[in-house]
Amino acid sequence: AKAICINYSAAKKYGGKFNLRYDDTNPVKEDDEYVQSIYQDLLWLGAKPDGIFYGSDYFDKCYEYAVLLIKKGLAYVCNLNAEEMREYRGTLTEAGKESPYRNRSVEENLELFEKMKNGEFPDGHCTLRAKIDMASPNMNLRDPAIYRILHTDHHRQGNKWCIYPLYDFAHPIQDALEGITHSMCSIEFENHRPLYNWVVENVSVPHHPRQIEFARLGIDHTVLSKRYLRALV
């Protein structure tokens, strides 16, 4: 579980609230053990959240906005498998190719997405993709997947869902619904910002937050990366 929170000292200095939001959009990698551990670490640092939220709190709204994108002709159900999607995506120097399923009708896409939600397809059978630009120099805009099928119980939602939103789709929606003005991300998310903006501009969210990237501090002779820490544990 990843935690997303506003700066504690800045929030208190200006009389604001310090809220904590867990990114739990991927049920395969979520566990209450991680959730509680993050919370206890924050308390140890002296930063007690005023409110606690979860990305999964917004699954209903994410689904609603996905349906809206389909109705606007901006999303489609694609039956390419993972390997085929990589082939169609192109390279940094070559444009991608449009999926043969890209021009399905709105009605067909709505029907297929409903079947995805109802558990009528197995894992990996299809995805819901945003219809943006397969020739974009930014690989993240080449019709990225925004929903995938996962027949896995969620640590908070149980078996309510068998489709889950991808982080790049869910994150801007969560920020907008919570009234976040600035979303601070580390520098590797810079190429994801155009997709962040595309989502908030094309769904009916009440606020349009701004994503800003920064270089994270690296300290020699330590193990800070979550990837390295997991390997160490």
Rosetta silent file (secondary structure, phi, psi, omega in degrees, C-alpha in Angstrom):
SEQUENCE: AKAICINYSAAKKYGGKFNLRYDDTNPVKEDDEYVQSIYQDLLWLGAKPDGIFYGSDYFDKCYEYAVLLIKKGLAYVCNLNAEEMREYRGTLTEAGKESPYRNRSVEENLELFEKMKNGEFPDGHCTLRAKIDMASPNMNLRDPAIYRILHTDHHRQGNKWCIYPLYDFAHPIQDALEGITHSMCSIEFENHRPLYNWVVENVSVPHHPRQIEFARLGIDHTVLSKRYLRALV
SCORE:     score description
SCORE:     0.000 S_00000001
   1 L     0.000  132.327  175.852    0.000    0.000    0.000 S_00000001
   2 E  -100.288  146.043  179.229    1.278    3.438   -0.902 S_00000001
   3 E  -109.480  138.649  177.599    0.393    6.458    1.200 S_00000001
   4 E  -123.309  121.255 -177.755   -0.383    9.878   -0.221 S_00000001
   5 E  -148.074  156.512  177.676   -0.541   12.772    2.199 S_00000001
   6 L   -82.872  162.283 -177.667   -0.096   16.510    2.354 S_00000001
   7 L   -62.677  125.052 -174.129    2.809   18.086    4.206 S_00000001
   8 H   -65.524  -51.585 -175.768    2.131   17.887    7.923 S_00000001
   9 H   -64.954  -38.832  179.001    4.014   20.970    9.096 S_00000001
  10 H   -65.885  -40.177 -179.271    2.674   23.147    6.275 S_00000001
  11 H   -62.396  -45.829 -177.963   -0.880   22.003    6.956 S_00000001
  12 H   -70.530  -34.933 -178.551   -0.688   22.831   10.651 S_00000001
  13 H   -61.419  -39.082 -176.773    1.119   26.122   10.069 S_00000001
  14 L  -101.774   17.920  174.597   -1.699   27.456    7.922 S_00000001
  15 L    73.464   17.283 -179.470   -4.515   25.977    9.972 S_00000001
  16 L   -90.854 -172.321  179.550   -5.323   23.247    7.482 S_00000001
  17 L  -108.030  150.261  177.197   -5.891   19.538    7.875 S_00000001
  18 L  -106.364  104.750 -178.390   -3.445   16.711    7.447 S_00000001
  19 E  -108.058  148.588  179.067   -5.185   13.905    5.604 S_00000001
  20 E  -115.897  131.283  174.977   -3.814   10.521    4.666 S_00000001
  21 E  -127.610  128.244  177.368   -4.925    8.607    1.578 S_00000001
  22 E   -90.705  134.043  172.886   -3.851    5.065    0.799 S_00000001
  23 E   -87.192  102.159  179.880   -3.444    4.019   -2.821 S_00000001
  24 L  -124.793   45.924 -178.201   -5.104    0.595   -2.789 S_00000001
  25 L   -79.140  -19.596 -179.332   -6.233    0.323   -6.398 S_00000001
  26 L  -105.458  104.568 -174.911   -4.363   -2.959   -6.965 S_00000001
  27 H   -65.629  -22.181 -177.997   -5.943   -5.720   -4.838 S_00000001
  28 H   -68.855  -28.301 -173.747   -3.055   -8.101   -5.506 S_00000001
  29 H  -109.623   10.897 -176.341   -0.597   -5.892   -3.618 S_00000001
  30 L  -105.216  145.482  178.701   -2.772   -4.623   -0.779 S_00000001
  31 L  -158.764  142.200  179.998   -2.884   -5.910    2.795 S_00000001
  32 H   -60.334  -26.147  179.228   -4.074   -4.490    6.109 S_00000001
  33 H   -60.194  -43.385  179.328   -0.629   -5.200    7.541 S_00000001
  34 H   -68.604  -40.449 -179.453    0.899   -2.525    5.290 S_00000001
  35 H   -58.936  -49.407 -178.526   -1.942   -0.096    5.972 S_00000001
  36 H   -67.803  -35.570 -179.858   -1.506   -0.326    9.732 S_00000001
  37 H   -64.061  -43.899  178.806    2.280   -0.180    9.483 S_00000001
  38 H   -61.861  -43.379 -179.278    2.199    3.087    7.516 S_00000001
  39 H   -63.019  -44.304 -179.965   -0.214    4.614   10.008 S_00000001
  40 H   -65.057  -35.555  177.251    1.917    3.596   13.000 S_00000001
  41 H   -64.425  -40.042  178.105    5.022    5.026   11.321 S_00000001
  42 H   -64.493  -41.127  177.421    3.272    8.369   10.872 S_00000001
  43 H   -62.813  -39.837  179.362    2.267    8.404   14.537 S_00000001
  44 H   -62.509  -33.580  177.955    5.863    7.634   15.493 S_00000001
  45 L   -78.722   -5.336  179.460    6.950   10.656   13.444 S_00000001
  46 L    87.067   16.081 -178.131    4.463   12.795   15.377 S_00000001
  47 L  -115.382   93.954  179.643    2.095   13.305   12.445 S_00000001
  48 L   -91.501  119.484 -178.351   -1.402   12.123   13.320 S_00000001
  49 L   -64.080  141.670  173.317   -3.770   12.360   10.328 S_00000001
  50 L   -77.514  -30.871  179.026   -6.998   14.332   10.753 S_00000001
  51 E  -143.605  148.663  179.382   -8.679   12.127    8.167 S_00000001
  52 E  -122.604  127.961 -179.383   -7.954    8.777    6.550 S_00000001
  53 E  -129.628  163.780  179.622   -9.084    7.938    3.021 S_00000001
  54 E  -132.727  144.070  175.623   -8.544    5.087    0.587 S_00000001
  55 H   -56.860  -33.912 -179.350   -8.347    5.012   -3.183 S_00000001
  56 H   -67.648  -15.704  175.482  -10.915    2.218   -3.063 S_00000001
  57 H   -61.363  -21.398 -172.451  -13.412    4.681   -1.534 S_00000001
  58 H  -109.433   16.027 -178.955  -13.773    6.085   -5.055 S_00000001
  59 H   -60.589  -38.850  179.670  -14.201    2.881   -7.062 S_00000001
  60 H   -63.174  -41.881  179.884  -17.861    3.679   -7.767 S_00000001
  61 H   -69.414  -37.641  177.885  -16.973    7.136   -9.094 S_00000001
  62 H   -60.834  -42.897  178.979  -14.099    5.741  -11.169 S_00000001
  63 H   -63.919  -43.243  179.126  -16.506    3.290  -12.771 S_00000001
  64 H   -59.519  -42.001 -179.348  -19.026    6.084  -13.387 S_00000001
  65 H   -72.081  -32.216  176.174  -16.371    8.222  -15.070 S_00000001
  66 H   -63.897  -42.381  177.022  -15.171    5.286  -17.176 S_00000001
  67 H   -62.262  -40.148  177.975  -18.723    4.850  -18.477 S_00000001
  68 H   -60.566  -43.060  178.979  -18.830    8.584  -19.210 S_00000001
  69 H   -62.170  -39.817  177.684  -15.635    8.324  -21.286 S_00000001
  70 H   -61.692  -45.368 -178.806  -17.147    5.462  -23.281 S_00000001
  71 H   -63.815  -28.914  178.340  -20.284    7.508  -23.952 S_00000001
  72 L   -85.231    0.372 -178.811  -18.112   10.411  -25.129 S_00000001
  73 L    76.046   21.519 -176.071  -16.250    8.097  -27.515 S_00000001
  74 L  -110.543   11.263  176.413  -13.056    8.467  -25.489 S_00000001
  75 E  -153.767  150.524 -178.308  -12.673    4.891  -24.225 S_00000001
  76 E  -149.788  153.474  176.464  -13.093    1.427  -25.701 S_00000001
  77 E   -84.911  127.844 -175.375  -12.874   -2.219  -24.700 S_00000001
  78 E  -119.610  134.821 -179.000   -9.812   -3.853  -26.251 S_00000001
  79 L  -101.677   10.845  173.591   -9.182   -7.593  -26.622 S_00000001
  80 L   -67.457  140.304  175.343   -5.477   -7.386  -27.360 S_00000001
  81 L   -81.721  177.251 -173.640   -3.443   -9.375  -24.839 S_00000001
  82 H   -60.115  -41.865 -179.487   -0.496   -7.858  -22.974 S_00000001
  83 H   -66.447  -42.633  179.128    2.085   -8.959  -25.543 S_00000001
  84 H   -65.453  -37.845  178.217    0.018   -7.680  -28.455 S_00000001
  85 H   -62.177  -39.836  177.475   -0.540   -4.359  -26.703 S_00000001
  86 H   -63.323  -40.273 -179.886    3.217   -3.914  -26.339 S_00000001
  87 H   -66.449  -42.073 -178.722    3.686   -4.642  -30.055 S_00000001
  88 H   -72.890  -19.751 -174.721    0.950   -2.212  -31.089 S_00000001
  89 H   -70.640  -23.362 -178.806    2.270    0.472  -28.740 S_00000001
  90 L    84.055 -163.634 -178.911    5.301    1.204  -30.902 S_00000001
  91 L  -129.902 -177.653  178.387    8.642    2.538  -29.675 S_00000001
  92 L   -65.794  -21.608 -179.019   10.161    5.859  -28.689 S_00000001
  93 L  -110.779   -9.526 -179.261   11.041    6.434  -32.348 S_00000001
  94 L  -125.337  135.116  179.255    8.087    4.703  -34.058 S_00000001
  95 L   -66.122  154.671  177.384    4.408    5.521  -33.712 S_00000001
  96 L   -80.224  171.336  177.398    2.058    2.881  -32.400 S_00000001
  97 L  -108.761  145.265  179.319   -0.667    1.133  -34.374 S_00000001
  98 L   -69.714  139.943  176.000   -4.360    1.439  -33.614 S_00000001
  99 L   -63.534  143.054  175.914   -5.993   -1.583  -32.021 S_00000001
 100 L   -64.306  -11.688  179.999   -8.391   -3.456  -34.332 S_00000001
 101 L  -100.659    5.698 -171.663  -10.978   -2.958  -31.553 S_00000001
 102 L   -66.741  -29.568 -173.990  -10.491    0.818  -31.338 S_00000001
 103 L  -104.510   26.633  172.002  -13.529    1.748  -33.422 S_00000001
 104 L   -60.345  152.797 -179.446  -16.154   -0.333  -31.680 S_00000001
 105 L   -72.046  159.374  176.958  -19.445    1.472  -31.269 S_00000001
 106 H   -57.109  -42.745 -177.742  -20.376    3.207  -28.029 S_00000001
 107 H   -63.090  -43.038 -179.906  -23.183    0.683  -27.530 S_00000001
 108 H   -66.455  -41.232  179.464  -20.873   -2.314  -27.955 S_00000001
 109 H   -64.056  -41.244  178.100  -18.293   -0.843  -25.596 S_00000001
 110 H   -62.589  -41.592  179.631  -20.920   -0.151  -22.949 S_00000001
 111 H   -65.329  -44.452 -178.701  -22.211   -3.704  -23.220 S_00000001
 112 H   -67.668  -38.940  179.898  -18.728   -5.236  -23.012 S_00000001
 113 H   -66.978  -36.599  176.285  -17.684   -3.036  -20.089 S_00000001
 114 H   -63.636  -40.117  177.776  -20.828   -4.047  -18.226 S_00000001
 115 H   -66.588  -36.594  174.932  -19.940   -7.700  -18.830 S_00000001
 116 H   -59.114  -47.540 -178.749  -16.435   -7.020  -17.510 S_00000001
 117 H   -63.153  -35.116 -176.960  -17.942   -5.583  -14.333 S_00000001
 118 L   -82.470    2.554  176.253  -20.315   -8.527  -13.972 S_00000001
 119 L    77.552   25.294 -176.904  -17.472  -11.035  -14.061 S_00000001
 120 L   -85.296   -6.630  179.531  -18.381  -12.613  -17.397 S_00000001
 121 L  -122.346  149.189  177.486  -14.789  -12.602  -18.677 S_00000001
 122 L   -77.104  167.043  176.945  -11.634  -14.210  -17.228 S_00000001
 123 L   -54.124  136.785  176.190   -8.551  -12.258  -16.131 S_00000001
 124 L    79.088   -1.384 -177.669   -6.688  -10.743  -19.073 S_00000001
 125 L   -64.803  -37.403  179.675   -9.550  -11.291  -21.539 S_00000001
 126 L  -162.791  168.540  175.607   -9.820   -7.566  -22.257 S_00000001
 127 E  -134.799  162.325  168.986   -9.111   -4.106  -20.892 S_00000001
 128 E   -99.706  127.206 -177.599  -10.763   -0.730  -21.090 S_00000001
 129 E  -118.505  144.234  172.550   -8.443    1.733  -22.815 S_00000001
 130 E   -73.860  139.290  178.482   -8.563    5.503  -23.133 S_00000001
 131 L   -96.980  100.020 -175.770   -8.782    6.634  -26.760 S_00000001
 132 L  -120.306  -85.397 -175.447   -6.140    9.339  -27.055 S_00000001
 133 L  -160.463  106.770 -179.070   -3.367    9.241  -29.697 S_00000001
 134 L   -73.183   -8.823  177.821   -1.380    6.203  -30.838 S_00000001
 135 L  -102.770    3.914 -178.387    1.077    8.497  -32.632 S_00000001
 136 L   -62.084  139.490  175.094    1.851   10.653  -29.586 S_00000001
 137 L   -66.541  -18.650  176.498    5.555   11.021  -28.763 S_00000001
 138 L   -90.913  113.358 -175.968    4.527   10.425  -25.143 S_00000001
 139 H   -60.096  -27.278 -177.930    4.077    6.670  -24.750 S_00000001
 140 H   -69.930  -14.329 -179.727    1.678    7.199  -21.845 S_00000001
 141 H   -98.789    3.043 -179.494   -0.867    8.759  -24.222 S_00000001
 142 L   -85.238   73.158  177.955   -0.948    5.849  -26.647 S_00000001
 143 L    47.764   62.467 -177.914   -4.355    4.580  -25.607 S_00000001
 144 L   -67.815  149.129  173.849   -3.372    3.508  -22.076 S_00000001
 145 E   -69.636  136.191  178.143   -5.364    0.845  -20.252 S_00000001
 146 E  -119.043  -12.829  174.875   -7.526    2.389  -17.530 S_00000001
 147 E  -143.739  140.125  174.910   -9.381   -0.727  -16.300 S_00000001
 148 E  -134.801  161.267 -179.255   -8.368   -4.372  -16.097 S_00000001
 149 E   -90.637  128.026  175.375  -10.055   -7.580  -14.967 S_00000001
 150 L  -142.725  106.308  177.983   -8.835   -9.110  -11.689 S_00000001
 151 L   -82.820   70.805 -177.455  -10.923  -11.799  -10.034 S_00000001
 152 L  -138.462  135.772  177.758   -9.316  -11.125   -6.665 S_00000001
 153 L   -66.639  143.299  177.882  -10.852  -10.025   -3.386 S_00000001
 154 E   -95.843  145.127 -174.750   -9.938   -6.538   -2.210 S_00000001
 155 L   -65.385  -18.519  176.806   -8.791   -6.012    1.389 S_00000001
 156 L  -118.123  -31.891 -175.782  -11.562   -3.447    1.956 S_00000001
 157 L   -93.146   -7.048 -179.219  -14.065   -4.008   -0.851 S_00000001
 158 E    63.707 -133.518 -179.002  -14.192   -7.793   -0.607 S_00000001
 159 L  -103.896   23.419 -179.811  -15.558   -9.385   -3.790 S_00000001
 160 L   -62.364  -36.355 -175.265  -17.663   -6.407   -4.853 S_00000001
 161 L  -118.185  146.160  168.713  -15.423   -5.740   -7.844 S_00000001
 162 L  -124.971    6.002  169.610  -13.662   -7.911  -10.396 S_00000001
 163 E  -124.520  142.837 -176.222  -12.467   -4.926  -12.450 S_00000001
 164 E  -135.252  140.179  179.628  -10.078   -2.354  -11.033 S_00000001
 165 E   -73.190  145.555  173.054   -8.930    1.072  -12.283 S_00000001
 166 L   -73.970  153.278 -174.945   -5.293    1.610  -13.149 S_00000001
 167 H   -56.834  -43.112 -176.812   -3.391    4.074  -10.973 S_00000001
 168 H   -64.640  -21.265  176.263   -2.944    6.703  -13.720 S_00000001
 169 H   -89.743  -43.251 -175.442   -6.724    6.833  -14.125 S_00000001
 170 H   -73.053  -37.556 -174.135   -7.713    6.605  -10.458 S_00000001
 171 H   -58.068  -53.451 -179.778   -5.135    9.023   -9.019 S_00000001
 172 H   -63.468  -32.250  177.662   -6.311   12.265  -10.707 S_00000001
 173 H   -66.353  -44.104  178.282   -9.944   11.390   -9.960 S_00000001
 174 H   -60.690  -46.162  178.949   -9.169   10.855   -6.280 S_00000001
 175 H   -58.807  -45.846 -176.414   -7.276   14.159   -6.109 S_00000001
 176 H   -66.133  -40.902 -178.173  -10.089   16.045   -7.820 S_00000001
 177 H   -69.777  -26.388  178.440  -12.838   14.585   -5.634 S_00000001
 178 L   -90.284   -0.590  179.021  -10.917   15.489   -2.472 S_00000001
 179 L    75.316   22.727  177.389  -10.323   19.051   -3.655 S_00000001
 180 L   -64.751  133.643  178.973   -6.547   18.645   -3.892 S_00000001
 181 L   -92.655  -38.109 -177.952   -5.016   21.715   -5.544 S_00000001
 182 E  -133.905  124.765  177.842   -1.459   20.453   -6.114 S_00000001
 183 E  -104.105  111.665 -176.916   -0.372   16.843   -6.470 S_00000001
 184 E   -90.621  121.324 -178.137    3.339   16.509   -5.717 S_00000001
 185 E  -126.473  155.360  174.867    5.025   13.569   -7.464 S_00000001
 186 E   -73.179  164.756 -164.109    8.594   12.414   -7.855 S_00000001
 187 H   -61.926  -23.762 -177.939   10.280   13.155  -11.164 S_00000001
 188 H   -69.241  -11.073  178.226    9.539    9.797  -12.823 S_00000001
 189 H   -91.888    4.818 -177.946    5.883   10.839  -13.072 S_00000001
 190 H   -59.377  -42.225  179.885    6.665   13.843  -15.280 S_00000001
 191 H   -72.838  -10.965  178.002    5.747   11.933  -18.446 S_00000001
 192 H   -89.546  -13.039 -176.537    2.501   10.866  -16.788 S_00000001
 193 H   -58.679  -42.091  177.721    1.338   14.458  -16.232 S_00000001
 194 H   -58.550  -34.976  177.306   -0.300   14.816  -19.691 S_00000001
 195 H   -71.903  -39.693  174.958   -2.407   11.733  -18.925 S_00000001
 196 H   -55.086  -48.303 -179.518   -3.249   13.115  -15.456 S_00000001
 197 H   -66.334  -38.733 -179.693   -4.457   16.317  -17.122 S_00000001
 198 H   -60.660  -41.421 -178.952   -6.344   14.419  -19.836 S_00000001
 199 H   -63.835  -50.999 -175.988   -8.336   12.512  -17.227 S_00000001
 200 H   -68.250  -24.206  179.314   -9.398   15.552  -15.195 S_00000001
 201 H   -80.753  -21.053 -173.166  -10.267   17.464  -18.372 S_00000001
 202 H  -112.595   -0.968  171.143  -12.478   14.720  -19.813 S_00000001
 203 L  -117.534  159.653 -171.117  -14.440   13.500  -16.788 S_00000001
 204 L   -87.532   59.051  178.226  -16.877   15.629  -14.805 S_00000001
 205 L   -82.304  151.980 -175.165  -14.787   16.127  -11.664 S_00000001
 206 L   -76.340  -20.055 -178.584  -15.501   19.201   -9.484 S_00000001
 207 L  -133.875  154.605  177.361  -11.863   20.382   -9.282 S_00000001
 208 L  -117.627   89.552  179.805   -8.872   20.385  -11.592 S_00000001
 209 L   -68.609  162.054 -179.929   -5.753   19.709   -9.510 S_00000001
 210 E  -115.444  129.058  177.767   -2.285   20.432  -10.827 S_00000001
 211 E   -91.993  132.893  178.121    0.482   17.838  -10.789 S_00000001
 212 E  -129.133  132.211 -178.101    4.000   19.052  -10.028 S_00000001
 213 E  -103.644  153.407  177.209    7.079   16.829  -10.103 S_00000001
 214 E  -146.243  155.300  177.876   10.263   17.131   -8.097 S_00000001
 215 L   -80.617  128.317 -179.827   13.526   15.214   -7.817 S_00000001
 216 L   -78.557  152.003 -177.786   13.614   13.101   -4.683 S_00000001
 217 L   -75.342  129.178  176.114   16.581   13.341   -2.370 S_00000001
 218 L  -107.090  133.254 -179.579   19.099   10.545   -2.663 S_00000001
 219 L  -118.585  127.476 -178.302   21.353    9.717    0.282 S_00000001
 220 L   -67.337  152.540  173.684   24.487    7.608   -0.203 S_00000001
 221 L    64.262   29.797  175.479   25.088    4.356    1.702 S_00000001
 222 L  -136.138  164.892  175.772   21.410    3.820    2.535 S_00000001
 223 L  -116.345  102.348 -175.317   18.555    1.722    1.175 S_00000001
 224 L  -108.314  -30.238 -175.153   15.566    4.013    0.609 S_00000001
 225 L   -64.367  138.700  177.079   13.762    2.625   -2.419 S_00000001
 226 H   -58.588  -36.407  179.814   10.656    0.563   -1.715 S_00000001
 227 H   -61.968  -44.097 -179.283   11.914   -1.935   -4.284 S_00000001
 228 H   -71.729  -37.441 -179.709   15.209   -2.407   -2.439 S_00000001
 229 H   -63.946  -40.408  178.744   13.541   -2.488    0.956 S_00000001
 230 H   -63.436  -41.901  178.221   11.195   -5.274   -0.136 S_00000001
 231 H   -64.155  -38.992  179.485   14.117   -7.283   -1.443 S_00000001
 232 H   -64.601  -45.517  179.787   16.011   -6.725    1.791 S_00000001
 233 L   -64.002    0.000    0.000   13.069   -7.842    3.942 S_00000001
